[in-house]
Amino acid sequence: MRPTRLTVLAVGALAVLTARAGAQADPTARPIRFGIGGGVSMPIGDFKNGGDAAAIKRDFKQGVAGQGYVEFRAPGTPLGFRAAVSYSRFGAGPVQFSNGTGTTAVTPNDGYSQILGGLANVSLQLPTGPIRPYVLAGVGAFNLKNTANFVVAPGGIASAEEQSSTNFGVNGGAGLLLRLGGIEAFAEARIANVYTKQEKFANLKNVQYVPITFGLSF
């Protein structure tokens, strides 16, 4: 009976060591991970089409996106907490305003808009193998900056100004993680909705855009 007990103990010890080694080799088992990536950002809704103001309009064009994050996840659990910084920059079309006889362009196509966000997201990862889908959602504060925007004064005189404001917003999306040894590659798409006052940013009540990023997590 004694050899049998020793065999059982040896097999049990080997199983524990194997599980620990597997947890160490699995990059998703690390409690803290960092990610960085970049890609494109697409304005949607009124942000793309120039807003809903009758007197003044301006459309925005597809731009670039970037993000960096740190994610906390307890080993063996699918839920995580992610603190992230996101950046999007869009090209801007000419400002147009109605002067009573039609719509007239009053600025050249030389402006831009940028959005810098600080985000707190909850993520849910599905452990399905080397390719792992995930979803995330959360809230954040967004600083919006709009350059070469024109304010139309009485009499049809336009003057240039730079708009900047910080507003509350929400975001959500999904992505894929691909395990590459000790690091992971990711592809992620989110939709962000920033609530702003109409007179504070390009005559928009809210700003919606979709950043699509590709990067590495380690």
C-alpha positions in Angstrom: 0.0 0.0 0.0 2.9 2.4 0.7 4.2 2.5 -2.9 0.6 3.2 -4.1 0.3 6.2 -1.7 3.7 7.5 -2.8 2.6 7.2 -6.4 -0.6 9.2 -5.7 1.3 11.9 -3.9 3.8 12.1 -6.7 1.1 12.4 -9.4 -0.7 15.1 -7.3 2.5 17.1 -6.9 3.2 16.9 -10.6 -0.4 18.1 -11.4 0.0 21.1 -9.2 3.4 22.0 -10.7 2.0 21.6 -14.2 -1.0 23.9 -13.4 1.3 26.5 -12.0 3.6 26.4 -14.9 0.7 26.7 -17.3 -0.6 29.7 -15.4 2.8 31.4 -15.7 3.1 30.6 -19.4 -0.4 31.9 -20.1 -0.1 35.7 -20.7 -3.8 36.2 -19.8 -3.1 34.9 -16.3 -1.0 37.9 -15.4 -3.0 40.2 -13.1 -1.7 43.5 -14.7 -1.2 44.0 -18.4 -0.3 47.0 -20.5 -1.5 47.7 -24.0 -0.7 50.3 -26.7 -2.1 50.6 -30.2 -3.1 52.9 -33.1 -5.4 53.0 -36.1 -8.2 55.0 -37.6 -11.1 57.0 -36.1 -14.4 57.6 -38.0 -16.9 60.3 -37.1 -20.5 59.2 -37.3 -23.9 60.8 -37.0 -24.1 64.6 -36.8 -20.4 64.8 -36.1 -19.8 63.5 -39.7 -22.7 65.3 -41.4 -22.1 68.8 -40.0 -24.5 69.0 -37.1 -28.2 70.0 -36.8 -27.9 73.7 -36.6 -29.6 75.6 -39.4 -27.4 78.6 -39.4 -23.9 77.1 -39.3 -22.6 73.7 -40.3 -19.2 71.9 -40.5 -18.4 68.3 -41.4 -15.5 66.2 -40.1 -13.5 63.6 -41.9 -11.9 60.2 -41.0 -8.8 60.6 -38.9 -6.3 58.7 -36.8 -6.6 57.1 -33.4 -4.4 55.9 -30.6 -4.7 54.4 -27.2 -2.7 53.1 -24.2 -4.1 51.2 -21.3 -3.4 49.3 -18.1 -5.7 46.4 -17.3 -6.2 44.6 -14.0 -7.6 41.1 -14.0 -7.5 38.5 -11.3 -6.1 35.1 -12.6 -8.9 32.7 -13.6 -11.6 35.3 -13.9 -13.1 36.7 -17.1 -13.8 40.2 -15.7 -11.2 43.0 -15.7 -10.9 46.7 -15.1 -9.1 48.9 -17.7 -7.9 52.4 -17.3 -7.1 53.9 -20.7 -6.1 57.1 -22.5 -7.5 57.5 -26.0 -6.7 60.1 -28.7 -8.5 60.8 -32.0 -7.8 63.5 -34.6 -10.1 64.4 -37.5 -9.7 66.6 -40.5 -12.4 69.3 -40.8 -14.2 70.6 -43.8 -15.1 74.3 -44.3 -17.5 76.1 -42.0 -20.8 77.0 -43.8 -23.4 79.4 -42.7 -26.7 80.7 -44.0 -26.8 84.3 -45.0 -30.4 84.4 -46.1 -29.7 83.8 -49.8 -28.1 80.4 -49.5 -25.3 78.4 -47.8 -21.9 79.9 -48.2 -18.5 78.4 -47.3 -16.5 80.9 -45.3 -13.3 78.9 -44.3 -10.8 76.9 -46.1 -10.4 73.1 -45.5 -7.4 73.6 -43.2 -8.8 72.9 -39.7 -8.9 69.9 -37.5 -10.6 68.5 -34.4 -9.0 66.3 -31.7 -10.5 64.4 -28.8 -8.4 63.3 -25.8 -10.2 60.9 -23.4 -9.5 59.3 -20.0 -11.6 56.1 -19.7 -12.6 53.7 -17.0 -13.9 50.5 -18.6 -15.0 47.0 -17.5 -13.9 44.2 -19.8 -15.2 40.6 -20.2 -12.9 38.2 -21.9 -13.9 34.8 -23.2 -11.1 32.2 -22.7 -11.6 30.2 -25.9 -7.9 29.4 -26.8 -5.2 31.3 -28.5 -7.8 33.7 -30.1 -9.9 35.3 -27.4 -12.8 37.6 -28.1 -13.7 40.3 -25.5 -16.2 43.1 -24.9 -15.8 46.3 -22.9 -17.8 49.3 -21.8 -17.4 52.2 -19.5 -17.4 56.0 -18.9 -14.9 58.8 -19.2 -14.0 62.4 -19.5 -13.2 63.8 -23.0 -11.4 67.0 -23.9 -12.6 68.2 -27.3 -10.6 70.8 -29.3 -11.9 72.3 -32.5 -9.6 74.7 -34.5 -10.4 77.1 -37.3 -14.0 77.3 -36.3 -15.8 80.6 -37.3 -18.4 82.5 -35.4 -20.7 84.5 -37.6 -21.3 88.0 -36.2 -24.3 90.2 -37.1 -23.8 91.6 -40.6 -22.2 88.4 -41.9 -18.7 89.1 -40.6 -16.9 85.9 -39.6 -14.0 85.7 -37.1 -11.8 82.7 -36.3 -11.6 81.1 -32.8 -10.4 77.9 -31.2 -13.0 75.9 -29.2 -12.0 73.6 -26.3 -14.2 71.9 -23.7 -14.2 68.9 -21.4 -17.3 66.7 -21.3 -18.7 63.5 -19.9 -19.1 60.5 -22.3 -19.6 56.8 -22.6 -18.0 54.1 -24.8 -18.3 50.4 -25.6 -17.0 47.9 -28.1 -15.4 44.6 -28.8 -12.1 43.1 -29.8 -10.0 40.0 -30.4 -6.8 39.0 -28.6 -4.2 36.8 -30.4 -1.7 35.1 -28.2 1.9 35.4 -29.5 4.1 33.7 -26.9 4.5 36.1 -23.9 2.6 39.0 -25.6 -0.7 39.4 -27.3 -1.8 41.3 -30.4 -5.2 42.9 -30.3 -7.7 44.4 -32.7 -10.5 46.5 -31.2 -13.4 48.7 -32.3 -15.3 51.0 -30.0 -18.1 53.5 -30.3 -17.8 56.7 -28.2 -20.5 59.2 -27.4 -19.5 62.5 -25.8 -22.2 64.8 -24.5 -21.5 68.4 -25.1 -23.4 71.7 -25.3 -24.4 72.8 -28.8 -22.7 76.1 -28.6 -19.4 74.8 -27.2 -18.2 72.4 -29.9 -19.0 72.8 -33.6 -22.7 73.4 -32.9 -23.2 69.7 -31.8 -25.2 68.5 -28.9 -23.2 65.2 -28.8 -20.2 63.9 -30.6 -20.1 60.3 -31.8 -17.1 58.5 -33.4 -15.7 55.0 -33.8 -12.0 54.4 -33.2 -10.5 51.2 -34.6 -7.1 50.3 -33.1 -4.5 47.5 -33.5 -1.7 47.0 -31.1 0.1 44.8 -28.6 -0.6 43.8 -25.0 2.2 42.6 -22.7 
